[in-house]
Amino acid sequence: MDKTTQAEPLSPELTAAAEAERQAEAKEIAQSLAGKAARQPRKGSRYSPVTVSPESARGESTPVTEFVGFLKQTQRIWLMVVGAIFGLIVLVTLAERGFEWISKSRERKHEQAVASVTPEHLLARCGQPLEDTTKNVYPILMRTMTYQISRNETYIFDFSRTAEEQSDWVFLSMKDGNGKSYETAEEKVSAMSCLNSRK
C-alpha cells in the first residue's frame, strides 16, 4: 500500500509571515491601481449619454411624443431649412422689386425724352429730316417732319403751336409710313432710338 506522507504542520510564525506577505502584495496592487486611476483622468465619451424620458421608461410612447422627440433631435437641421426658405423668399422679393424699379425708371426716362421732343430737339438728336413742312392753319401752325431710317422705315412727327411768335411747339403724334400710330413713349423710343439721346 501506498504510504502517504503527511505534511508537516507549518509553524505559526511561517503562517503569519505568509499572511503578512499576501496582505502587503494586495495592498501594493490596490495602491498601484488607485495611483493609475488618479493619474489618468477618465476620458469622456465621444457620444452624449442616452437619456430615457419617464414616459418611455414606462412604455407610454405615442406618435406625438415620438414626433416631438424627432423634432428636438433634428432642431438644427429644421432651423437651417426654415432659414434658407425665408432667405430665398426675401431674395426673390427684393429681386422682383429691383427689376420693377429699374423698368419704371427706364419708363420714366422714355416719357421724359418723348415729352421734351420739339422740332429743334428732334433736329439735334436725330439729324436732318427727309422732309420738313410747315402749314399755317390760322390760328395754329402745323409742322410735319419726316425721317427715313431705311428704305422701308419712315417716321412722321407732327407738331403744332399757336401763330404767336413766343409760343412753344407741342409734340402731337408719331406715325410710320403706313399710318400706324405710336402711342406710348416706349413704342416711340424703340422705333426711333435717337429720341432717347441726351442731346
C-alpha positions in Angstrom: 0.0 0.0 0.0 0.9 3.5 -0.6 2.3 5.4 2.1 1.2 9.0 2.0 3.4 11.4 3.5 1.8 13.8 5.8 2.7 17.4 5.5 4.4 18.8 8.4 2.4 21.3 10.2 3.6 24.8 9.5 4.8 26.8 12.3 2.6 29.7 13.4 5.5 32.1 12.6 5.6 30.9 8.9 1.9 31.2 8.6 1.9 34.7 10.0 4.8 35.7 7.7 3.0 34.3 4.6 -0.2 36.1 5.6 1.6 39.4 6.1 3.3 39.0 2.7 0.0 38.4 1.0 -1.6 41.4 2.6 1.4 43.6 1.6 1.1 42.4 -2.0 -2.6 43.0 -2.1 -2.1 46.5 -0.6 0.6 47.2 -3.1 -1.6 46.1 -6.0 -4.5 48.2 -4.7 -2.3 51.3 -4.3 -0.9 50.7 -7.8 -4.4 50.6 -9.3 -5.5 53.6 -7.3 -2.5 55.5 -8.5 -3.1 54.8 -12.1 -6.7 55.9 -11.8 -5.7 59.1 -10.0 -3.0 59.9 -12.7 -5.2 59.2 -15.7 -8.3 61.3 -15.7 -11.3 59.5 -17.1 -11.9 60.3 -20.7 -15.4 61.5 -21.6 -17.3 59.6 -24.2 -17.5 61.0 -27.8 -21.2 60.4 -27.7 -23.7 62.1 -25.5 -25.2 59.9 -22.9 -28.5 58.3 -23.7 -31.3 59.6 -21.5 -34.6 57.9 -21.1 -37.7 60.0 -20.5 -40.1 58.9 -17.8 -42.8 58.3 -20.4 -40.7 56.0 -22.5 -39.4 54.2 -19.4 -43.0 53.4 -18.5 -43.7 52.3 -22.1 -46.1 55.2 -22.8 -44.7 56.2 -26.2 -47.2 57.9 -28.6 -46.7 59.1 -32.1 -46.9 62.7 -30.9 -44.2 62.2 -28.4 -42.1 60.4 -30.9 -42.5 63.2 -33.4 -41.7 65.8 -30.8 -38.6 63.8 -29.9 -37.6 63.6 -33.6 -38.0 67.4 -34.0 -35.9 68.0 -30.9 -33.1 65.8 -32.2 -33.2 67.4 -35.7 -33.7 71.0 -34.5 -30.6 72.5 -36.0 -31.4 71.0 -39.5 -35.0 72.3 -39.3 -33.9 75.8 -38.3 -31.4 75.8 -41.2 -34.1 74.7 -43.7 -36.6 77.3 -42.4 -33.9 80.0 -42.5 -32.9 79.0 -46.1 -36.6 79.2 -47.2 -37.1 82.5 -45.6 -33.9 83.9 -47.1 -34.9 82.7 -50.5 -38.3 84.4 -50.2 -36.7 87.6 -49.2 -34.2 87.4 -52.0 -36.9 86.8 -54.7 -39.0 89.6 -53.3 -36.0 92.0 -53.4 -35.1 90.9 -56.9 -38.7 91.5 -58.1 -38.8 95.0 -56.6 -35.4 95.8 -58.0 -36.5 94.8 -61.6 -39.7 96.7 -61.2 -37.9 99.8 -60.0 -35.4 99.5 -63.0 -38.3 99.1 -65.5 -40.2 102.1 -64.0 -37.0 104.2 -64.1 -36.5 103.3 -67.8 -40.2 104.1 -68.5 -39.9 107.5 -66.8 -36.7 108.2 -68.8 -38.5 107.4 -72.0 -41.5 109.5 -71.1 -39.3 112.5 -70.3 -37.4 112.0 -73.5 -40.6 112.0 -75.6 -42.2 114.8 -73.6 -39.2 117.1 -74.3 -39.4 116.5 -78.1 -39.6 119.7 -80.1 -38.6 120.2 -83.7 -35.2 121.7 -82.5 -34.5 118.8 -80.2 -35.5 116.3 -83.0 -33.0 118.0 -85.4 -30.3 117.9 -82.7 -31.0 114.3 -81.7 -31.8 112.6 -85.0 -30.3 114.9 -87.6 -31.8 116.4 -90.7 -35.2 115.1 -91.8 -36.1 113.8 -95.2 -38.9 116.4 -95.3 -39.8 119.3 -93.1 -43.1 121.2 -93.9 -44.9 123.9 -92.0 -48.6 124.8 -92.7 -50.3 127.9 -91.4 -53.9 127.0 -90.4 -54.8 130.2 -88.6 -54.5 130.5 -85.5 -52.3 127.4 -85.4 -49.1 126.4 -87.2 -48.7 122.7 -88.1 -45.2 121.3 -88.7 -44.6 117.8 -90.1 -41.1 116.3 -90.1 -40.4 113.0 -92.0 -37.4 110.8 -91.2 -36.4 107.9 -93.4 -34.4 105.4 -91.3 -34.1 102.8 -94.0 -35.8 102.0 -97.4 -38.8 100.5 -95.6 -38.8 102.6 -92.4 -40.2 106.1 -92.5 -41.5 108.0 -89.4 -43.6 111.2 -89.5 -43.6 113.6 -86.5 -46.4 116.2 -86.1 -46.0 119.3 -84.1 -48.3 122.4 -83.5 -48.2 125.8 -81.9 -50.2 129.0 -81.9 -49.4 131.6 -84.5 -47.8 133.8 -81.8 -44.1 134.0 -82.1 -43.4 133.4 -78.4 -45.4 130.1 -78.2 -43.7 126.7 -78.0 -44.1 123.7 -80.2 -46.2 120.8 -78.9 -45.5 117.2 -80.0 -48.7 115.8 -81.3 -48.0 112.4 -82.8 -45.6 109.9 -84.3 -46.6 107.6 -87.2 -44.8 105.3 -89.6 -45.1 105.5 -93.4 -48.1 103.1 -93.4 -50.0 105.3 -91.0 -49.5 103.2 -87.8 -49.6 105.5 -84.8 -47.1 105.1 -81.9 -48.9 105.9 -78.6 -46.6 105.0 -75.7 -43.2 106.5 -75.0 -41.7 103.1 -75.1 -43.0 102.4 -78.5 -41.7 105.7 -79.8 -38.3 105.2 -78.3 -38.0 101.6 -79.5 -39.0 102.7 -83.1 -36.6 105.6 -83.2 -33.9 105.3 -80.5 -32.4 108.8 -81.2 -35.4 110.2 -79.3 -33.7 109.0 -76.1 -30.5 110.8 -76.9 -29.0 113.2 -74.4 -28.6 116.0 -77.0 
